[in-house]
Amino acid sequence: MNTKEYKLKKEDIKSLTDFAGGCLSSDKIVVEGLVIGYMYREEPEIAEDNGWRFFSGTESDDYINDAQNLAYYSVNTIANYDPSIIPYLESPIGSEFMRIEGTNQFEKLE
């Protein structure tokens, strides 16, 4: 049973992107409402997965290692929490980005 209280209600989620597939996101974003501070795209784990992983950047290793703090979502759902990710969604597998503090832009990490 899911007892998480999400910052956005299901009926408030709008279609913002046609980018398909699911992604992994931290509860720091969907439950606590923090903006995405760090994101990367890796080889997908399952067929429905597009490989994107979204974090606030404040998660500790212990937090990330607790599976209850992470879940798969539609990438459109995560875009509703932070639309600033949309321009980066077509980036190839292996891409990694950090938010430029105080902006809605991300810097590509090498």
C-alpha positions as CSV (number, residue, x, y, z in Angstrom):
1,M,0.0,0.0,0.0
2,N,1.3,3.4,-1.0
3,T,1.2,5.8,2.0
4,K,3.2,8.6,0.4
5,E,1.7,12.1,0.2
6,Y,2.8,13.6,-3.1
7,K,3.2,17.3,-3.5
8,L,1.1,17.2,-6.7
9,K,-2.3,15.6,-6.9
10,K,-2.9,13.2,-9.8
11,E,-5.5,15.5,-11.3
12,D,-3.0,18.3,-11.3
13,I,-0.6,16.5,-13.6
14,K,-0.8,17.9,-17.1
15,S,0.7,16.7,-20.4
16,L,3.9,18.7,-20.7
17,T,6.1,16.4,-22.8
18,D,5.7,13.5,-25.3
19,F,9.0,12.0,-24.2
20,A,8.1,8.4,-23.4
21,G,8.9,6.0,-20.7
22,G,9.4,5.8,-17.0
23,C,12.2,7.2,-14.9
24,L,13.4,6.9,-11.4
25,S,13.0,9.8,-9.0
26,S,13.7,10.5,-5.4
27,D,11.0,11.3,-2.9
28,K,12.9,14.5,-2.2
29,I,11.2,15.7,-5.4
30,V,7.8,14.1,-5.5
31,V,7.0,14.1,-1.7
32,E,9.1,16.9,-0.3
33,G,8.8,19.2,-3.4
34,L,12.4,20.0,-3.9
35,V,13.6,21.0,-7.4
36,I,15.8,18.6,-9.4
37,G,19.4,19.5,-8.7
38,Y,21.0,16.5,-10.4
39,M,20.0,14.2,-13.2
40,Y,21.6,11.6,-15.3
41,R,20.6,9.1,-18.0
42,E,21.8,5.5,-17.9
43,E,21.1,2.3,-19.7
44,P,17.4,1.4,-18.9
45,E,16.8,-1.4,-16.4
46,I,13.5,-2.5,-17.8
47,A,11.7,-2.1,-21.2
48,E,9.4,0.8,-19.9
49,D,12.4,2.6,-18.5
50,N,14.0,5.5,-20.5
51,G,17.1,5.6,-18.2
52,W,16.5,9.0,-16.6
53,R,17.3,9.3,-12.9
54,F,16.2,12.5,-11.0
55,F,17.5,13.7,-7.6
56,S,17.4,16.9,-5.6
57,G,21.1,16.6,-5.0
58,T,20.6,16.6,-1.2
59,E,20.1,12.8,-0.9
60,S,22.7,10.9,1.2
61,D,24.0,7.5,0.2
62,D,21.8,6.0,3.0
63,Y,18.8,7.8,1.6
64,I,19.4,6.5,-1.9
65,N,20.1,3.0,-0.8
66,D,16.7,2.8,0.9
67,A,14.4,1.6,-2.0
68,Q,11.4,3.2,-0.2
69,N,12.8,6.6,-1.1
70,L,12.8,6.0,-4.9
71,A,10.2,5.0,-7.4
72,Y,9.5,4.8,-11.1
73,Y,7.3,7.5,-12.6
74,S,6.3,8.7,-16.0
75,V,8.8,11.3,-17.1
76,N,5.9,13.6,-17.8
77,T,4.9,13.4,-14.1
78,I,8.4,14.4,-13.1
79,A,8.3,17.2,-15.7
80,N,5.3,18.5,-13.9
81,Y,7.3,18.8,-10.7
82,D,10.1,20.5,-12.4
83,P,9.5,21.6,-16.1
84,S,13.1,22.8,-16.4
85,I,14.1,19.3,-17.2
86,I,12.2,19.2,-20.5
87,P,14.8,20.7,-22.8
88,Y,17.3,18.0,-21.6
89,L,15.2,14.9,-22.0
90,E,16.4,14.0,-25.5
91,S,20.0,13.9,-24.2
92,P,21.7,10.5,-24.9
93,I,22.4,7.7,-22.5
94,G,25.5,8.7,-20.5
95,S,24.4,12.3,-20.0
96,E,24.7,13.9,-16.6
97,F,23.6,17.3,-15.5
98,M,23.8,19.5,-12.4
99,R,21.4,22.5,-11.9
100,I,23.1,25.9,-12.1
101,E,22.2,27.3,-8.7
102,G,19.4,29.9,-8.7
103,T,18.4,29.1,-12.3
104,N,16.2,26.8,-14.4
105,Q,19.2,25.7,-16.4
106,F,21.5,22.7,-16.0
107,E,25.2,22.3,-16.7
108,K,26.4,19.2,-18.5
109,L,28.9,17.3,-16.4
110,E,31.8,15.5,-18.1
